[in-house]
Structure formats: structure tokens, C-alpha cells
Amino acid sequence: MAKDKHFKIQYFDFGLFICVVMLVAFGLVMIYSASAYNATLRFGDGLLYVRKQLISAIIGFMGMVFFTVFDYRKWRHFALPFYVLSVILCVLVIFTGKSENGSARWFSVGGMSVQPSEFAKVAVIFFLAVLISKSEGALKGSENVLKVFGMVLPVVAVVAYANLSTAIIILGITYVMLFVGSRETRVFLTFILIAVIGMLGILAFGAGYRMTRIQAWLHPENYSNTDQAVYQTVQALYAIGSGGLFGKGLGESFQKNFVPEAKNDMIFSIICEELGLFGAICVIVLYLILIWRLMVVAINAKDKLGSFICVGVMTHVALQVIFNLAVVTNTMPNTGVTLPFISYGGTAVIVLLSEIGLALGVSKYIEPV
């Protein structure tokens, strides 16, 4: 194998870095606001959740620095082992992990919860980036595209067993990366059809609570406001509606005492209540800038590997933002998708910050833009 070409370091995307820092810092403030009261009542420590998130954020920033400093091309040799390891961990967590809502999704490690499906996302991104970039003919012809797609199905199937929303995100990442890397447009229409049929099958036969969520989304009028099927969504909508233009003020949310998972999946509803429409738009604009910077780095990357890493990271962030906002506003059925960099979740923030580190590592070698 030929040696890597020498890339000259000539740039650092401060716009991307500053956006991420702002989102993480804002997330810490909002986690404290959304969780302090309940954490004080339950544990006698209002700083409990924000402290845990801060520790995870520090680890994540260390990961970001690590992946920024080291040449991202050196990691391509570990793409397949990392992918295989992620599949193994996702299988193990089904049998030995902590269970919640009837699904085992976490390992307990040193008092911290570790979610293997989060590692699966970055494993798929890097595995596909390496696979697409190492061979010019990897995505030529529908058959080759289907072969590459089939390589990702094991982790999708395993993750879908306990966490359908994460499996959908992994499928979305795979779809976008293959679509960008291939000119076989017809096969992607087939992908959509297969995905729709597959998801409907999983929803219908995978677990009863998923169908309950679909029914509650389609016909909320059939449920009382206190019914668990619609309670979270209804309370989140109350929070959004009561925020008005500029909100009630930071820390002044009333609904945070009633919205389940206010610090996690539903934190955007608390943002809307406390900071209003203005605050919500500011957050969305930050995400748009972040996604734009990732797209700029992807377009200007020195090689295909760097370009597809950024495409994968960009798709990951974009899909989670879209899904989270859609769930909170009841535009799609309720499912557990966190808001990137803002929602409480140690594994998620560590993985996302490490992914940004990979993207910043790619940005070092592009022309100043």
C-alpha cells in the first residue's frame, strides 16, 4: 500500500469549534435549569445532573482534542475492528445491560451509564467512510451499493431490537453517505421502499408500546391528557405554547416539573418555555451554522476519506436535530432521540464531541475558507 501523501496543516475551523462550545455550554445551563428542582427533591443535590454532564463534556472535549491533533487517516486501519466491536457490544447489552421501558440499552461502568448504540453511530460513519474512499469502484453499480448497505445491516438489526430510533438514525447516516458516494440513483428509491416496509414491520411486530405511540400520535383525541401514551407530548406542547415570544425567563419554567425527561429528550420544550420563540430560533440557527461548517469542510477536504467522515458527522447531527424537534412538536411519533450537545446524556456528548474532533482534524488540511 502506498504511503499517505503529506498534508500541510494550514487551517482550523474556529466557526465549527465555537458553535460546538456554545451548544455544550448552553446545554449545561439548560440541564441545570430543567433538572435542579427534581434533583434536589430526589437526591438532595440540585447540581447532580449538570455535574455528571460536565464530567462527560470534559471527557468529550479531551476526545475532540485527541482526534483533532492526530491525523485522521491513521485511524482507517481500525475501522473494521471498531465496527465489529460495536456490533458485539450492542448484542451484549441486550442480555447484560440495564433495562428501562422493557429494553436493555446501557452498561453500568463505574457508576456511569454507557450506551453502546452511540458508539455504533460513529463506528458506522468511519467504517463507511473508509470503505467508500479506499476503492474507486466500491459504489459503482447497484450490486456494489447493495453489498455495502448489507454490511451495515447487522448493527442496524441488533440496535433496532432495543432502540428503534437509533437504528433509524444509523440507517439515515448510511443512506446519505451512500447517496453522496454513488450515482446509482435508482437503487436509492429501492432503499426508501425497503426502509419504509422494514420500519412498518418493526413497529407492528417488534414491541406493543411502539404501536401505542403511533396510535397516540395519530389519534391523541382518543386519550386523556393524563394517559401515559400522550402525557409527555401534551406537557411538552404546554411548555412550548406558554413560552410566547421571549419566554418566562431562564429558570422560570413551570412545566419542567411535569414534562417527563425534561433534561433529556424534551429539553427543547423547556428552552421554548423559558426563552420563548426567540431562544428556540437562536438554538436552531446555531445548529444550522454547525451543519453548514461541516458541509464546507466536507466539500473542501483533501481526500475522500476526510470528506465522507464529515458527511457522516453532518448527517448524524442533522438527523438527530430534525427528529428531536419533530418529536417535541408532535410532528412525528414520540421516540427517544436526544438534542445533540444540549440534552443530558454522557455517552452521547462524548461520542458527538469526538466526532467533531474528527471533522476538525479534516479541517486542518483544507484551504482557508
C-alpha positions in Angstrom: 0.0 0.0 0.0 1.3 3.4 -0.9 2.3 5.8 1.9 -0.1 8.6 2.8 0.5 11.8 1.0 1.8 14.6 3.2 -0.9 17.1 4.1 0.2 20.5 5.2 -1.6 21.9 8.2 -2.9 25.3 7.2 -6.3 25.9 8.7 -8.6 25.4 11.7 -12.3 25.8 11.6 -12.9 28.1 14.5 -16.5 28.6 13.4 -17.3 24.9 13.9 -15.4 24.8 17.2 -17.1 27.9 18.6 -20.6 26.6 17.6 -20.0 23.3 19.5 -18.6 25.1 22.6 -21.6 27.4 22.7 -24.1 24.5 22.3 -22.4 22.4 25.1 -22.2 25.4 27.4 -25.9 26.3 26.7 -26.8 22.7 27.3 -25.2 22.7 30.7 -27.2 25.8 31.7 -30.4 24.3 30.4 -29.8 20.9 32.1 -29.4 22.7 35.4 -32.5 24.7 34.8 -34.6 21.7 33.8 -33.3 19.3 36.5 -32.2 21.2 39.6 -35.6 21.1 41.3 -36.3 17.4 40.8 -32.7 16.5 41.6 -32.9 18.4 44.9 -36.1 16.6 45.8 -34.9 13.1 44.9 -31.2 13.3 45.8 -30.8 16.4 47.8 -28.3 17.7 45.2 -29.5 20.2 42.6 -26.2 20.0 40.7 -26.2 16.2 40.3 -27.1 16.0 36.6 -25.2 19.1 35.5 -22.1 17.8 37.3 -22.4 14.4 35.5 -22.9 16.1 32.2 -19.9 18.5 32.8 -17.7 15.5 33.5 -18.8 13.8 30.3 -18.3 17.1 28.4 -14.8 17.4 29.7 -14.1 13.8 28.6 -15.7 14.6 25.2 -13.5 17.7 24.7 -10.5 15.6 25.5 -11.6 13.2 22.8 -12.1 16.1 20.5 -8.6 17.4 21.1 -7.2 13.9 20.6 -8.9 13.3 17.3 -8.1 16.8 16.1 -4.4 16.6 16.8 -3.8 13.1 15.3 -4.0 12.5 11.6 -7.5 11.0 10.9 -6.0 8.9 8.1 -4.1 6.8 10.7 -7.4 5.5 12.1 -8.6 3.9 8.9 -6.9 0.6 9.9 -9.1 0.4 12.9 -12.4 1.0 11.1 -13.4 -2.7 10.7 -12.4 -3.8 14.2 -14.2 -0.9 15.7 -17.3 -1.7 13.7 -17.2 -5.4 14.7 -16.7 -4.4 18.3 -19.7 -2.1 18.2 -21.9 -4.9 17.0 -20.6 -7.2 19.7 -21.3 -4.6 22.4 -24.8 -3.9 21.1 -25.5 -7.7 21.2 -24.1 -8.0 24.8 -26.2 -5.1 26.1 -29.4 -6.9 25.2 -28.5 -9.7 27.6 -26.5 -8.0 30.3 -27.4 -4.3 30.1 -29.6 -2.1 32.4 -33.2 -2.3 31.4 -35.7 0.6 31.0 -39.1 0.6 29.5 -38.6 -3.1 28.7 -35.4 -2.6 26.7 -31.8 -3.0 27.8 -29.7 -0.2 26.3 -27.0 0.7 28.8 -24.0 -0.9 30.6 -23.2 0.4 34.1 -19.5 1.2 34.2 -18.1 2.8 37.3 -21.4 4.4 38.3 -21.8 5.8 34.7 -24.2 4.5 32.1 -22.6 3.7 28.8 -24.8 3.3 25.7 -23.2 1.0 23.0 -25.6 2.2 20.3 -24.0 5.7 20.5 -20.6 4.1 19.6 -22.3 2.2 16.8 -23.1 5.5 15.1 -19.5 6.7 14.9 -18.3 3.2 14.1 -20.7 3.1 11.0 -19.6 6.6 9.9 -15.9 5.7 10.0 -16.4 2.2 8.5 -18.4 3.5 5.6 -16.0 6.5 5.0 -13.1 4.0 4.8 -15.0 1.6 2.6 -16.2 4.2 0.2 -12.8 6.0 0.0 -10.4 3.1 -0.4 -11.8 1.9 -3.7 -12.9 3.9 -6.7 -15.3 1.1 -7.7 -16.8 0.5 -4.3 -20.1 2.1 -5.2 -20.2 1.5 -8.9 -23.2 -0.5 -9.9 -26.4 -1.2 -7.9 -25.0 -4.6 -6.8 -22.0 -3.0 -5.1 -24.1 -0.4 -3.4 -26.4 -3.1 -2.0 -23.3 -5.0 -0.8 -22.1 -2.1 1.1 -25.5 -1.4 2.5 -25.8 -5.0 3.6 -22.6 -4.7 5.6 -24.3 -2.2 7.9 -27.5 -4.2 8.4 -26.1 -6.4 11.2 -25.6 -3.4 13.6 -29.0 -1.9 12.4 -30.8 -5.1 13.2 -29.2 -5.5 16.6 -29.7 -1.9 17.6 -33.4 -1.9 16.4 -34.2 -4.7 18.8 -33.9 -2.4 21.8 -33.7 1.1 20.3 -35.6 1.7 17.1 -34.9 5.4 16.9 -31.1 4.9 17.0 -31.4 2.2 14.3 -33.3 4.7 12.1 -30.6 7.3 12.6 -27.9 4.7 11.6 -29.9 3.8 8.5 -30.2 7.5 7.7 -26.5 8.1 8.0 -25.8 5.0 5.8 -28.3 6.2 3.2 -26.9 9.7 2.9 -23.3 8.6 2.8 -24.0 6.0 0.1 -26.2 8.5 -1.8 -23.4 11.1 -1.8 -20.8 8.5 -2.8 -22.8 6.8 -5.6 -24.5 7.8 -8.9 -26.8 4.8 -8.8 -30.0 6.9 -8.1 -32.5 4.1 -8.9 -31.2 1.9 -6.1 -31.9 4.6 -3.5 -35.6 4.6 -4.4 -35.5 0.9 -3.6 -33.8 1.7 -0.3 -36.6 4.0 0.6 -39.2 1.4 -0.1 -37.3 -1.3 1.8 -36.8 1.1 4.7 -40.5 2.0 4.9 -41.6 -1.6 4.8 -39.0 -2.7 7.3 -39.8 0.1 9.8 -43.5 -0.6 9.5 -42.8 -4.3 10.2 -40.7 -3.5 13.2 -43.3 -1.1 14.5 -46.1 -3.6 14.0 -44.4 -6.7 15.4 -41.4 -5.5 17.4 -43.0 -4.2 20.6 -46.5 -3.2 21.6 -45.5 0.1 23.1 -44.3 1.3 19.8 -47.7 0.8 18.2 -49.3 2.6 21.2 -47.1 5.6 20.4 -48.1 5.6 16.8 -51.8 5.5 17.8 -51.3 8.2 20.3 -49.7 10.4 17.7 -52.3 9.8 15.1 -55.3 10.0 17.4 -54.4 11.9 20.6 -58.1 12.8 21.0 -58.8 9.2 22.0 -56.6 9.6 25.1 -57.0 11.7 28.2 -54.3 14.3 28.9 -53.1 12.2 31.9 -52.8 9.0 29.8 -49.1 7.9 29.7 -49.4 7.4 25.9 -49.8 11.2 25.3 -48.8 12.7 28.7 -45.2 13.6 27.7 -46.2 15.1 24.4 -49.1 17.1 25.9 -46.9 18.5 28.7 -44.2 19.4 26.2 -46.7 21.2 24.0 -48.0 23.1 27.0 -44.4 24.3 27.7 -43.8 25.4 24.1 -47.1 27.2 23.9 -46.7 29.1 27.2 -43.2 30.4 26.3 -44.5 33.1 23.9 -42.1 35.3 22.1 -39.3 35.8 24.7 -40.2 33.2 27.3 -40.8 33.3 31.0 -37.1 33.7 31.8 -34.2 31.4 32.4 -35.0 29.0 35.3 -38.7 30.1 35.4 -40.2 27.0 33.7 -43.3 25.6 35.4 -43.7 22.6 33.0 -40.3 21.2 33.9 -41.9 19.7 36.9 -44.4 17.8 34.8 -42.6 17.0 31.4 -41.1 13.5 31.7 -37.4 13.5 30.6 -37.3 17.3 30.7 -33.5 17.3 30.8 -33.2 14.6 28.1 -35.4 14.2 25.0 -37.8 17.0 25.9 -35.3 19.7 26.8 -36.2 21.8 23.7 -39.7 22.3 25.2 -38.1 23.8 28.3 -36.0 26.1 26.1 -39.1 27.3 24.4 -40.9 27.9 27.7 -38.0 29.8 29.3 -36.5 31.6 26.3 -39.5 31.7 24.0 -39.6 31.6 20.2 -36.5 33.9 20.1 -34.4 31.4 22.1 -35.6 28.5 20.1 -34.7 30.2 16.8 -31.2 31.1 18.2 -30.6 27.4 19.0 -31.8 26.3 15.6 -29.5 28.9 13.9 -26.6 27.6 15.9 -27.3 24.1 14.6 -27.6 25.4 11.0 -24.2 27.1 11.3 -22.7 23.9 12.7 -24.1 21.8 9.8 -23.0 24.4 7.3 -19.4 24.4 8.6 -19.4 20.6 8.4 -20.6 20.7 4.8 -17.9 23.3 4.0 -15.2 21.1 5.4 -16.6 18.0 3.6 -16.6 19.8 0.3 -13.0 21.1 0.7 -11.5 18.1 2.3 -8.1 16.9 0.8 -9.3 13.3 0.3 -12.4 11.2 0.1 -11.9 9.7 3.5 -12.0 13.2 5.2 -14.9 14.2 3.0 -17.1 11.2 3.9 -16.2 11.4 7.6 -17.6 15.0 7.6 -20.7 13.9 5.6 -21.4 11.2 8.2 -20.9 13.5 11.1 -23.0 16.2 9.5 -25.8 13.7 8.8 -25.7 12.4 12.3 -26.1 15.8 13.9 -28.7 16.9 11.3 -30.9 13.8 11.7 -30.9 14.0 15.5 -31.8 17.7 15.5 -34.7 17.1 13.0 -36.0 14.0 14.8 -35.8 15.7 18.2 -37.6 18.8 17.2 -40.2 16.8 15.3 -40.9 14.7 18.4 -41.1 17.6 20.8 -43.5 19.5 18.5 -45.6 16.3 17.8 -44.7 16.3 14.1 -43.7 12.7 14.4 -44.5 9.9 16.9 -42.7 10.1 20.2 -39.4 8.3 20.3 -36.2 8.7 22.3 -33.9 11.0 20.3 -31.8 13.5 22.2 -30.9 17.0 21.1 -27.2 17.0 20.2 -24.8 18.6 22.6 -27.7 20.0 24.7 -29.7 17.1 26.1 -28.4 15.2 29.2 -26.6 12.1 28.2 -22.9 11.3 28.9 -22.2 8.7 26.2 -23.9 10.9 23.5 -22.0 14.0 24.3 -18.7 12.2 24.4 -19.3 10.5 21.1 -20.6 13.7 19.4 -17.6 15.8 20.6 -15.2 13.1 19.4 -16.9 13.1 16.0 -16.4 16.9 15.8 -12.8 16.2 16.7 -12.5 14.0 13.6 -14.1 16.8 11.5 -11.8 19.4 12.9 -8.9 17.0 12.1 -10.0 17.0 8.5 -10.4 20.8 8.5 -6.7 21.3 9.4 -5.7 20.5 5.9 -8.2 22.4 3.8 -7.6 25.8 2.2 -8.8 28.7 4.3 -12.5 29.3 3.6 
